[in-house]
Amino acid sequence: MTTLILKFKSYAIALLITLLFLGCYSTENVNITVRVDSKVDMRKYRTIAVMDFVDKNSKSANDNGKLIARMIRKQLKKSKDFQILEERNMTIEGEVHENELDDLNVLVSLGNQLGVDALIVGSFEAYQRYQSIPYIVDRY
């Protein structure tokens, strides 16, 4: 009987240790699905270019805007109704700045340079859930 209790205790301890280690490692996956009724009749547009999105807050050279544009291109390519301009074929004269995204003449000029029927542009504000805190150790 005591050997049975000892075996049970050892299995229980092993199970608790395993659960403890499994609980220490966790990841967070957030999927956000956005559905918006379109006010634009997309059936009349066949060729579409998706420009890199502009980060409103960060002036650093991060690739978040490029990644957003790639995700949109990937989703649009799933529909066989559109021809999506590849990123490598998107050569334009000069740069597009955030304040030019509202200028219709600039956007029409970009669309003409790229030879597309529609141009998708946008900006975003990055949100960071956690702030990194430096850990400083003094040595004597």
N, C-alpha and C positions, 0 to 999 in steps of 0.2 A: 504494500500500500504506500509506504514512504517513497519507494522508487518511482511509483506512478505520480505521486505529488511532485517529486523532484523533476521528473521529465516534463510535467505540465508547467512547472515554474520556469524551467529553462526554455521551453517553447514560447511561453508568454513573454519572457524577457527578450528573446530573439525577435519576436513579432513586434514588440514595443520599440526596440532599437531600429528595426527596419522602417516602421512607420515614422519614427522620429526623423530619420535621414531622408525619407521620401517627402516629408512635410517641409523640410528646410529648403528644398529646391522648388521654386515655383516660377512659372512664367505667366504673363498676362497677355492675352490675345483679345483685341477689341476689333470687331467687325461692325462697320457702320454702313447700312444700306440706305441710300437716299433715292427716293422716287419723287420726281417733280413732273407735273404735267407740262409738256413743252408748249410754248407759245409760238414756236417756230416750226413751219412745215419742212421737215428735213428731207422730204421726198424729192425736192427740186435741187438738192445739192448732191453731187456725185463725188467730187474730189474735195478732201478736207485736209487741212494742215493744223496740227496742234502745236502751238508755240510753248516754249518753256515758261512755266508760271513764275511770277515775280514775288519774292518774299518781302512783305511790307516792313517787317521789323529788322531783319538781319541784313547787314551790308557785307557779311562775310561770304566767302566763296563756297558755300555749301551747295549740294546738288539736289536739294529738296524739290525745287521747282522743276528740274529736269525729270526727277522721278515721278512727280505728279503727271507731267505730260506723257511720260512713257506708259503709265497705268491707263490713262485715258485712251491713248493710241491702241493699246492692247485690247481694251474692251470694244472699241469701235471696229477693230479688225475682225472681231467675231461675227459682226454683221456683214454679210456679203453685198449689202446694198451700197456700200461706200468704198471708194478708193482712198486710202489714207496715205498721205505723203510721208515717206520714210524720213527719219531724223537726219540721216546723212545727206539727203537731198534738199534740206532746208537751208540753203545759203542765201542770205539777204545782205543788202548793203547797210552797213552800220549796225548799231545796237538798238534794241527797243527798251525804253525806260518806263518805269511804272507810270509816270504822268502822261505818257503817250498812249496808254491803253484805253483812254477815254476819247481819244481823238479819232473820229471816224475816217478822216482823210488819210491819216497815217495807216490805219488798219486796211483800208481799201488799197493803198499803195503796196502794202506788204502782201496782200492777197494776189495782186497783179504780178508782183515780182516772183511769187512762188507758183503762179499759174493754177490757182485752186478756186473752187466755187465758194468755199466757206473757210473761215479761219477761227480757231478756238484759242482764245487768250484768257488770261486771268491772273489774279494775285491771291496771296494767302498770308495768313499770320500764323506763324509756328507757335504751338503751345507745348510747353514742356512740363510734364507732371512732376518730375523730380529735379531738384537743383543739386548739382554736385558741390560738395563741401570739401575743401582741401584739408588733408590731414597732415599736420605739421608736427614734427618731432624734433626737439632740441637735443643735441648730443653734447656732452661735456667731456 
